[in-house]
């Protein structure tokens, strides 16, 4: 269910959920209908970063904060090459944004990306329903198509069955001057060389690494350990991404082969991939963690950090290898938020150290990763050694 419709004449729209609930409002963005897994985010700001976060691929995003679009759109803060959500649901869309650089309207931004949305609905009622019943499929359609949408929902594939690995980069690139650039010979450039396995990364990960003086190469999610080691990195970061980690066997195999060769850090999907590489299983959360206010406990110190999160799956620690520790716990539901190997320079976090949007409390974890790299190869002499 996608494509253009007659919204130009009929502006009333509806969000229809798989449980039969219908929320009527006004269509915004593209004159098209859409479908996806309906999820919510509780952040008060950062709608542009959320819209361009690849972890939202295949999903209709509901924002709980009531006024969206008031500060417009600023393209330099996009977190990927395109809008990633399939649809957007808001309580109230601001039609007259205020921004020091002008800033386009949210409606125009969505329309240019061919992404439909709906405004004027009770987003908190939708959120309560999802919290009670769990995430579910939904469609955004013109109001006259509600009956057909309810029938169509029963025929759509489950979110968990879909492979969203295509959101990752198709060709390797370097991150420089705040944008992707073609690969060039940087062997003489200073700083550690970090490969980011792009399973749906946010650009702010690359910004953090560049700010710390790293040379950064993003590689396709299909890259093998041999492909990665061939470019002689000092460390590898497994990025976030959308979908079910049970569909990431290729990345799990690469992670297993990289462990023991060089330092590895995982974020979100990268954390789940490392969890599977360490022998653990993963499971789907009822409604996921999406927002900028999630408290996480560091078990070794007792310190609590407020974190940015965007995931619908978690690591089950029961089958973890004996030499892997759970380092962080979510204080809302006690799910695993961090792992670390006891003897290898490998660790992961379920939350987003790069934020964007969200609190900046956790940027120090990139420093931890670089410290592991310095300890493993202080003079850059142990790049990509193969066992």
N, C-alpha and C positions, 0 to 999 in steps of 0.2 A: 504494500500500500504506500505508494509514493508518487510524486509527479504533480503537475500543475492541476488546478481545479478552478472553479468559478468564484473564487474568493473576491475577485475584483468587484463583483456585484453583490455578494453576500459576505459581509464582514463578520458575522457571528460565527464562532467556532466552538469546539468542544474538545476536552480531554476525556477520553473514554478508557477506563481501566478494565483489566481482565476480569475483575470480580463483578463487573456490571455497573460500577459507579460512573456517573457522568457529571462533569464539571463544565458549565457553560461560561464562555467569555468572549473576547475579541481577538481575532487573529492578528499577529504581528509577524514581521519578517517576510519570508518568501510566501508567495501564494501557492502553497503546496501542502499536501498532507504528509504525515510521517508516523513512524512507529518505533518503539524501542522499549528497553527496560526502564521503568520510571523510578528514579532515585532522588533523594533530596540532599542539599548542602545547607549548613547552618551559618556559614560565614556571612558577616555583615557587609563586607566589601570584597572586591576582586572578581566581579562577574566576568570581565574580559579574560582574565587568566583562567577561570574555570571553563569558559566556553572553548578555549583553545588548548585545554589539557587533554592529551590523547587518551588518558585513562577513562574518559567519558565516551569513547567511541561506542556506538550501539545503544546509547542511553538517551532518554529524555530527562533533562535536568530540571528539578523543581527547586527554586530558591526561597528559603523561608523568610529572609529579610523582605519587608513589604514593598520598599521603593527601589526599583532597579533602573539604571540608565541615567541617573542624575549627574554623573560626572563624565558622561559620554564615552567615547572609544578613542584610545591612543595606540595606534598600530605598533609602535616600538615595544610595547609590553606584551605582545602576543607570546604565548608559550609554545607555539609550534607553527607550522607553515600554513595552517588553515583552522577554521572552526571545526571542532571535533564532535560536539554533541549532535544528536539527530533532531533534537527539539528542545525548546526552552519554555518553562512555565513560570510566570511571575504574577504577583498580586497587582502591582501597579507599575506601568512603564512610564518613565519620565520622557516627555516629548520635547522638552527644552533643556538639554543638558548644559552644564557650565564647566568649561575646562580652559586652562591657560593657553593651550595650543589649539583651541577651537573644539575639536572632538566631534566626531559624527554621532548621530543618533543610534541607539541600540537597534531600532527597527531597520534602519538603512544597512547597518553592519550585518545583521542576519539575512536581510534580503539579498545583499551582494554575495553572500556565501551560499545562497539557495537553501537556507535553513529556516523552517517555520517555527512559530512559537504561539503562545496564547497568553493574554493578559486579562486581568479582571476576575480571576478565580480565587477561591479561598485556599491559598497554598498551605496554610497551617492545618486545615481539615484534611488535605491530601497527605500531608506529613503524618498526621495522627493515624490515618488509615494504613499507611505503609509501615509505621512503627508497630501497629497492632497485628497486621496480616502479613507483613514482609514485602519485599520488592516484587513487582509484577509487571507484565507487559502492559503497554498502553498505546493509544494512537491519538494524534491531534488531527481533526478533520473539520470540514465545514459542518455547520449545525444540522443541515439536512441529511448528512451522511451517517448520523449516529447509529441508526439501526443496522446499516450495512457494516459499520465498524465493529459492532459487537459480535457479529457473525465471523468477521475476518480475524478477530483476535484469537479465536479458537484454532485457527489454521496456521498461525505464525510460528516459526521455530523458536524454541527456548533460547534465551540469552546465553546460557551456559554451553549450548551446543555450537556456538558460532566462534570462529577463529578470527581474531582481530589483529593478527600479527602484521597485517599489511600497513598498519599505521606507522610502523618503524621505517627508518630510512632504507631506500633501495640501493644506494651507492654510498661508499664511505665519503666523509667530508671532514674538513678541519673547521673548528670554530675560532674565528679571529675577527677583531674589530666589531664585535657584537652581532655577527651574522655567519651563516654557513658559507664556506669557501671551498674551492676545489683543492684536492690534495696537492701539496707541494713538498719538496724536500726540505724538512726542517731539522735535519740531523745536527746542524750546527747551532740551533737555537737553544737558549738556556731553559732550565726548568724541567721537571719530570714530564714524561710523555704518558698521558692517561688515555686509554681506550675506553669509550663508553659504548657498551652493547645496547643499541637503541631498540628497545621493545615498545617504545612509545614515550620517549623522554620529554621532559619539559626543558626549554632552553635555559631556565635559571640554574639547572645543574651545571651546564657548560659555563655559564657566567661565573658561578662560584669558583669553579676550577681555574678559569682564566684569571680571575681576580687574585688568585693565590699563586700566579706565575707558572701555571701548567701549560704544556702543549696538549691540545685536546683533539682526539680523532673519534668521531662517531662512526660506528660500523653497523651493517645490517644485522637484524636479529637472527638470520640464518647462518651467521659466521661461526665456523668451528673454532675450537681452541687453536688448531694449527694456523688458521687464517689470522687469528688475533695475535699469536706469538710471532707471526711472520713480519709484523710491522714494528716489532721490538718495543713494546710498551714497558713502562716501569710499574704499572698497576692497571687493573681493570675494574670498572664500575658497571654493575648490572643495573639497568635503568628501570623505572616504573613502566607500566603498560596496562592495557585493558584486558578483560576476559578472564577465563578460568585457568589458573596455573597448571591444572592437570593436562592442558593442551600444549604445554611448553617442554616437551621431551627433548627437542633439539637444544634448547637453551640449558636444560638440566645437564645434558651430556657434556656441553661445552664447559659448564661450571665445574663439573667433576674433574675434567681434564686440566683445568686451570689451577685448581687448588693444589698447592705444593710447588707451583712454578713461580708465582709472584703474588703480591697482595691483591685481595679482591674485596670490594665493598658492594653490597646490594641495597637497593632502595625499593620498597613497596613490592611490585612484581619481582624485582631482583632479589628481594628478601625471601619471597615465596619460592623462587627458583633455587636459591641456596638451601632453603629448608628442605626441599625435595632432594637436592643433591646430598644433604646430610642424612637422608633416610626417612624424613618426616612425611606425613601426608598433609593435605590441605582440605579445608571445608568451606562451604559458603555461609556467610553471616546472614542473619535474618533480614537486616536492612542496611548493613554496611556501616562504615565510619567515613563520613564526609563532612568536613568543616575545619575550622581553625581554632578550636578550643578543647581539644582532647587531652586530658592529663595522662602522662606516661611516667611510670616509676622505673628508675634505674636501680636494679636489685642490689648491686654491689655497694652503693653509696646511700640509698634511701632518698636521693634527690628526685624531685618531680619536675618535669618539663611540660609546658603547654605546647601542643604540637598541631601541625596541619596534617590532615589525613584525607585520603580518597581511595578507598578500597572496599571490595565486597567479599573478599575471601581472607582466611587466616590460616596460619600454620598450626597444625596439631602436634604438640611436642612429644607425644607418647612414644613415638618410634625414633626420636632423634638419636644420632650416634652418641656413644658414651663420652666422646671427647669434644662435644659441643654443648655450650651453656646457653640457657635463656637469660638474656641480660636486661630486658625491658618488658614491662607488663602494663597493659592498658587498665587504668583504674576504674573504668566504667564497667567492663565485663571480664577482666582478667585474661584476655587473649594475649598471645605472644606478640611483642612489639620489637624484639631485638634478639639476635643470636650472635655468638662468637665462638670461634674454634680455639681450643686451649693451647695448641702448639703452632698452628699456622696463622699467618697474618690475614685472617679472613673474618669479616663481621658484616652484619646486616641490620637494617631497621625497617619496620613496617611503615612508619610515618615518613613525612617529607622534610628532610633537613633543608631542602632548598626553598620551602614555603611557597609563596607566590601562587595563590594568596595564603596568608597565615602569619603566625608569629615567627620572628627571626631567632628564637632561642637556641636553635639546634645547628646553626652553621658550623659550630666547632667540630662537628663530626667529620667534616671534610678535612679539617686540620688533623684529626686523629688518623684518617686514611693516609694523608701525606706523611705523617710521622712514621707510620708502618712502612711506607715506601722507602723513606730515608734510612730506617733501620735495616731493611732488607737489602738495599742497594745504595749505600751512602754516596758512592762515586759514580753511579750509573753503569757499573760494570757487570751487573747480573741481569740485564734485560733479557727476558724471554728464554731463560735457560730451560731445556727440555730434559725431563727425567729419562 
